[in-house]
Amino acid sequence: MLNYPIKFQPILKDKIWGGDKLVNKLNKKSNLKDIGESWEISDVKGDVSIVENGALKGKSLKELLETYTVDLLGKNNFANFGTNFPLLIKFIDAKQDLSVQVHPNDALSKKRHNSFGKTEMWYIMQADEGARLILGFNKTINADAYVKLLEEKKIMSVLNDVPVEKGDAFFIETGTVHAIGAGIVLAEIQQTSDITYRIYDFDRVDDAGNERELHTELAVDALNFSDDIDTVRTYTSEKNKLNNVVKCEYFKTNFIPVAQELNLDYTETDSFVIFMCVEGDGIITVNGKSETINFGETILVPATTKNVTIKGTCNLLEVTV
């Protein structure tokens, strides 16, 4: 039964900074007021994805992992992660600025939270005029200076602003201070982890007048205080080609502009494959079974798949481990 393009029910998250673009532009179905995130494929405890199409409809991702193991994940992934899915796949809509934050690395996450770290990447799907990200420090500082700036509410003065536009891509290693700015919709690929240390939240309050919790002490040990970071990713955009955007120990992401028809051979790929549609629409066929993929949708193809055919006019992110 594990022989077709699998879709999952999006897990939508109401956020203080969220908006309406995931519903109005990416066609997610919800009555929530401010949707900030759509978790497309998740094995996070309490937020495990459910299949929404085909013979496996209604099954959880965890059930698939425990039933199909190597066939779903690939031999190396099963050896490394067992029946845990190594990636968390999201679409994010920032109507307001997200909090300034940092994610701990594998070692610190394991020690403190028994979790993976959170290395991630972003692909900008839409950006309002003047939209920007915060990525790293604009000068090298130390822990004492950092804490002092926080106390004086001057931390923004040492953070690096990066203007963005549609099609930009960024790689955010653990330890990098960062924030998504208002007016951005993006695709996020990350390790399976929900560990975030919130550094600064612009003194915002929720509907009850409460400020969100900050994690100042935890963040100090997790931060890279250097201004020497490399987050911007440049890539080619050849049609019907795999254009590499990010390749790291946790995942590999290619940008694929599909024009009419593309056949992909995964005979030598020892991994599941994820397709995220970041523009247009198409049809993905596996073993004679087809599924549409529209703008803002995600499809999982199991590791046993040898060939995939994609028809249509669309831009896809292809993700493997």
C-alpha positions as CSV (number, residue, x, y, z in Angstrom):
1,M,0.0,0.0,0.0
2,L,3.0,2.3,0.4
3,N,3.2,2.9,-3.4
4,Y,1.6,6.2,-4.1
5,P,2.2,10.0,-3.5
6,I,1.1,10.6,0.1
7,K,-0.5,13.8,1.3
8,F,-1.1,14.6,5.0
9,Q,-3.7,16.8,6.7
10,P,-2.1,20.1,7.5
11,I,-1.7,20.9,11.2
12,L,-2.6,24.6,11.6
13,K,-1.2,26.7,14.4
14,D,-2.8,29.9,15.7
15,K,0.0,32.4,16.5
16,I,0.0,35.9,17.9
17,W,2.0,37.0,14.8
18,G,0.0,34.9,12.2
19,G,-2.3,36.1,9.5
20,D,-4.7,34.9,6.8
21,K,-2.4,34.1,3.8
22,L,-2.2,30.4,4.6
23,V,-6.0,30.3,4.1
24,N,-6.5,32.9,1.4
25,K,-3.4,32.2,-0.7
26,L,-2.3,28.6,0.2
27,N,-5.9,27.4,0.4
28,K,-5.6,25.8,3.9
29,K,-9.1,25.2,5.4
30,S,-9.6,26.7,8.9
31,N,-11.7,29.0,11.0
32,L,-8.7,30.0,13.2
33,K,-8.1,33.7,13.4
34,D,-4.4,34.2,13.0
35,I,-2.7,31.1,11.4
36,G,1.0,31.4,11.6
37,E,2.1,27.9,10.6
38,S,0.9,24.9,8.6
39,W,2.8,21.8,9.7
40,E,2.8,19.7,6.6
41,I,4.7,16.6,7.7
42,S,5.3,16.2,11.5
43,D,6.3,13.5,13.8
44,V,6.5,15.8,16.8
45,K,4.8,14.3,19.9
46,G,1.2,15.6,20.1
47,D,1.3,16.9,16.6
48,V,1.7,13.7,14.4
49,S,0.5,14.0,10.8
50,I,-2.5,12.0,9.5
51,V,-2.7,10.8,5.9
52,E,-5.5,12.5,4.0
53,N,-5.5,10.5,0.7
54,G,-5.4,7.1,-0.8
55,A,-5.3,3.6,0.7
56,L,-3.6,4.8,3.9
57,K,-6.1,7.6,4.6
58,G,-6.6,8.1,8.3
59,K,-3.3,6.4,9.3
60,S,-0.8,8.5,11.3
61,L,2.7,9.1,10.2
62,K,3.8,7.2,13.3
63,E,1.8,4.2,12.2
64,L,3.4,4.3,8.7
65,L,6.9,4.6,10.3
66,E,6.3,1.6,12.6
67,T,4.7,-0.5,9.8
68,Y,6.9,0.2,6.8
69,T,10.2,1.3,8.5
70,V,12.9,0.9,5.9
71,D,10.5,1.0,2.9
72,L,9.3,4.5,4.0
73,L,12.5,6.0,5.4
74,G,15.4,4.3,3.6
75,K,18.0,2.0,5.1
76,N,20.4,4.7,6.4
77,N,17.6,6.8,7.8
78,F,16.1,3.8,9.6
79,A,19.5,3.0,11.0
80,N,20.0,6.5,12.3
81,F,16.4,7.5,13.4
82,G,14.6,4.2,13.9
83,T,10.8,4.8,13.7
84,N,11.2,8.6,14.1
85,F,10.8,10.9,11.1
86,P,13.9,13.2,10.9
87,L,12.3,16.3,9.4
88,L,9.5,18.8,10.2
89,I,8.0,20.5,7.1
90,K,6.1,23.7,7.4
91,F,4.7,26.7,5.6
92,I,4.8,30.0,7.7
93,D,2.8,33.2,7.3
94,A,4.2,36.2,9.3
95,K,1.7,39.0,9.4
96,Q,3.8,40.5,12.2
97,D,7.4,40.0,13.2
98,L,8.2,36.7,14.9
99,S,10.1,36.8,18.1
100,V,13.9,37.0,18.0
101,Q,15.0,33.5,18.8
102,V,17.7,30.8,18.7
103,H,17.7,27.0,18.5
104,P,20.1,24.8,20.4
105,N,22.3,22.3,18.7
106,D,22.0,18.5,18.9
107,A,24.2,18.1,22.0
108,L,22.5,20.9,24.0
109,S,19.0,19.7,22.9
110,K,19.8,16.1,23.9
111,K,21.1,17.2,27.3
112,R,18.3,19.6,28.2
113,H,15.3,18.3,26.3
114,N,16.1,14.8,25.0
115,S,15.4,16.2,21.5
116,F,17.2,16.8,18.2
117,G,18.6,20.2,17.6
118,K,16.9,22.5,15.0
119,T,19.0,23.3,11.9
120,E,16.6,24.7,9.3
121,M,16.3,26.5,6.0
122,W,13.8,29.0,4.6
123,Y,12.5,29.5,1.0
124,I,10.7,32.8,0.5
125,M,7.4,32.2,-1.3
126,Q,6.0,35.8,-1.0
127,A,7.4,39.0,0.5
128,D,5.7,42.4,0.9
129,E,7.6,45.4,-0.1
130,G,10.3,46.2,2.6
131,A,10.0,42.8,4.2
132,R,13.2,41.5,6.0
133,L,14.7,38.8,8.1
134,I,16.9,39.0,11.2
135,L,19.9,36.7,10.7
136,G,22.8,36.8,13.0
137,F,24.6,39.7,14.7
138,N,25.9,42.8,12.8
139,K,29.1,42.7,14.9
140,T,30.7,40.1,17.2
141,I,29.8,40.5,20.8
142,N,30.2,38.4,24.0
143,A,27.6,37.0,26.4
144,D,27.9,39.8,28.9
145,A,27.4,42.5,26.3
146,Y,24.4,40.5,24.9
147,V,22.7,40.3,28.3
148,K,23.3,44.0,29.0
149,L,21.7,44.9,25.6
150,L,18.7,42.8,26.4
151,E,18.3,44.4,29.8
152,E,18.5,47.9,28.2
153,K,16.1,46.8,25.4
154,K,18.7,47.6,22.8
155,I,19.3,44.2,21.4
156,M,17.9,45.2,18.0
157,S,20.8,47.5,17.5
158,V,23.2,44.6,17.1
159,L,21.1,42.3,15.0
160,N,21.6,41.9,11.2
161,D,18.7,42.9,9.0
162,V,18.4,41.2,5.6
163,P,15.9,42.4,3.0
164,V,14.1,39.6,1.1
165,E,12.1,38.9,-2.0
166,K,10.4,36.0,-3.5
167,G,12.7,33.1,-4.4
168,D,15.4,33.9,-1.8
169,A,16.7,31.0,0.3
170,F,18.5,30.9,3.6
171,F,20.2,28.3,5.7
172,I,20.0,28.8,9.5
173,E,22.4,26.7,11.6
174,T,21.8,26.1,15.3
175,G,23.1,28.9,17.4
176,T,22.2,31.6,14.8
177,V,20.0,34.4,16.2
178,H,17.1,34.9,13.8
179,A,13.5,36.1,13.2
180,I,11.1,36.2,10.3
181,G,9.9,39.7,9.6
182,A,6.3,40.8,8.9
183,G,4.9,40.4,5.4
184,I,6.6,37.1,4.6
185,V,5.3,33.7,3.6
186,L,7.9,30.9,3.4
187,A,8.6,27.2,3.3
188,E,10.6,25.9,6.2
189,I,12.5,22.6,6.3
190,Q,14.0,21.6,9.6
191,Q,15.1,18.9,11.9
192,T,12.3,17.3,13.9
193,S,12.3,19.6,16.9
194,D,10.1,22.1,18.5
195,I,12.8,23.6,20.8
196,T,13.0,27.4,20.5
197,Y,14.6,29.9,22.9
198,R,12.8,33.2,22.7
199,I,15.2,36.1,23.2
200,Y,13.1,39.2,22.5
201,D,9.4,39.7,21.6
202,F,9.0,43.4,21.1
203,D,7.2,43.7,24.5
204,R,4.0,42.2,22.9
205,V,1.2,40.9,25.0
206,D,-1.5,38.4,24.3
207,D,-5.3,38.9,24.5
208,A,-5.1,38.5,28.3
209,G,-2.4,41.2,28.5
210,N,0.4,38.7,29.3
211,E,3.9,38.9,27.7
212,R,5.3,35.7,26.3
213,E,8.0,33.9,28.2
214,L,11.6,34.7,27.3
215,H,14.5,32.2,27.7
216,T,17.4,34.5,28.4
217,E,19.6,32.1,30.4
218,L,19.0,29.1,28.2
219,A,19.8,31.1,25.1
220,V,23.1,32.4,26.3
221,D,24.7,28.9,26.1
222,A,23.1,28.2,22.7
223,L,24.0,31.4,20.8
224,N,26.8,32.0,18.3
225,F,27.9,35.5,19.1
226,S,30.1,35.9,16.0
227,D,29.0,38.1,13.0
228,D,30.8,35.7,10.7
229,I,27.9,33.5,9.5
230,D,26.8,32.3,6.1
231,T,23.1,32.2,5.7
232,V,22.3,33.3,2.2
233,R,22.0,30.6,-0.4
234,T,22.4,31.2,-4.1
235,Y,21.2,28.6,-6.6
236,T,20.5,28.1,-10.3
237,S,17.0,27.8,-11.8
238,E,17.4,25.5,-14.8
239,K,14.0,24.1,-15.9
240,N,13.5,20.4,-15.4
241,K,16.7,20.2,-13.4
242,L,17.6,19.6,-9.8
243,N,19.1,22.9,-8.7
244,N,20.8,22.5,-5.3
245,V,19.9,25.0,-2.7
246,V,21.1,23.4,0.6
247,K,23.1,20.3,1.3
248,C,23.9,19.6,5.0
249,E,24.1,16.6,7.2
250,Y,20.4,16.8,8.1
251,F,18.8,17.3,4.7
252,K,19.3,18.2,1.1
253,T,17.0,20.6,-0.8
254,N,16.8,21.1,-4.5
255,F,14.8,23.7,-6.5
256,I,12.9,22.2,-9.4
257,P,11.2,24.4,-12.0
258,V,8.9,21.9,-13.8
259,A,8.0,22.7,-17.4
260,Q,5.4,20.4,-18.9
261,E,6.9,17.0,-17.9
262,L,9.8,15.7,-15.8
263,N,10.9,12.1,-15.1
264,L,13.0,11.6,-12.0
265,D,15.1,8.4,-11.2
266,Y,15.5,7.6,-7.5
267,T,17.0,4.2,-8.0
268,E,20.2,5.3,-6.2
269,T,18.4,7.4,-3.6
270,D,18.3,5.8,-0.1
271,S,15.7,8.2,1.3
272,F,12.1,9.2,1.2
273,V,11.4,12.3,-1.0
274,I,9.3,15.3,-0.1
275,F,8.0,17.7,-2.7
276,M,6.7,21.2,-1.6
277,C,4.9,23.2,-4.2
278,V,6.1,26.9,-3.9
279,E,4.5,28.1,-7.2
280,G,2.0,26.8,-9.7
281,D,0.5,23.3,-9.8
282,G,1.2,19.8,-11.2
283,I,0.5,16.1,-11.1
284,I,2.9,13.7,-9.4
285,T,2.8,10.0,-10.5
286,V,4.3,7.1,-8.7
287,N,3.8,3.4,-9.7
288,G,0.9,4.5,-12.0
289,K,-0.8,6.3,-9.2
290,S,-1.2,10.1,-9.5
291,E,-1.9,13.0,-7.1
292,T,-2.2,16.7,-7.8
293,I,0.1,19.1,-6.0
294,N,-1.1,22.7,-5.9
295,F,0.6,25.8,-4.6
296,G,1.1,25.4,-0.8
297,E,0.8,21.6,-0.8
298,T,3.3,18.9,0.2
299,I,3.7,15.3,-1.0
300,L,5.7,12.5,0.6
301,V,7.1,9.7,-1.7
302,P,8.4,6.6,0.1
303,A,12.0,5.4,-0.2
304,T,11.1,2.3,-2.2
305,T,10.0,4.5,-5.1
306,K,12.3,4.2,-8.1
307,N,10.7,6.6,-10.6
308,V,8.6,9.8,-10.3
309,T,6.9,11.6,-13.1
310,I,5.8,15.3,-12.6
311,K,3.6,17.0,-15.2
312,G,2.5,20.6,-15.1
313,T,4.0,24.1,-14.6
314,C,5.2,24.5,-11.1
315,N,8.2,25.2,-8.9
316,L,8.9,22.5,-6.3
317,L,11.3,22.1,-3.5
318,E,12.6,18.5,-3.4
319,V,13.8,17.3,0.0
320,T,15.8,14.2,0.9
321,V,17.9,13.0,3.8
